[in-house]
């Protein structure tokens, strides 16, 4: 998404200085700063319950396959208990 905002000259100069120091873009510095604001973060997803009380976190940005289930079962000596 693209957005145009107004920033005072001193603030922009500070952002630009950080971008140069980090060999990054002004856009990247602003995105990083905004992502660290706790009020703007998406709430963490609750863990998914699997048999016997074990919990795993699932992210909507990552695929979760049966191979992952089998790996978790093996890691927790749970194969075939579900």
DACORHU-V798412 format. One line per field, one symbol per residue. ss: DSSP state (H for helix, E for strand, C for the rest). A space follows every 10 residues. Layout:
ss->???
This chain:
ss->CCCCCCCCHH HHHHHHHHHH HCCCCHHHHH HHHHHCCHHH CCCCCCCEEC HHHCEECCCC CCCCCHHHHH HHHHHCCCCC CC
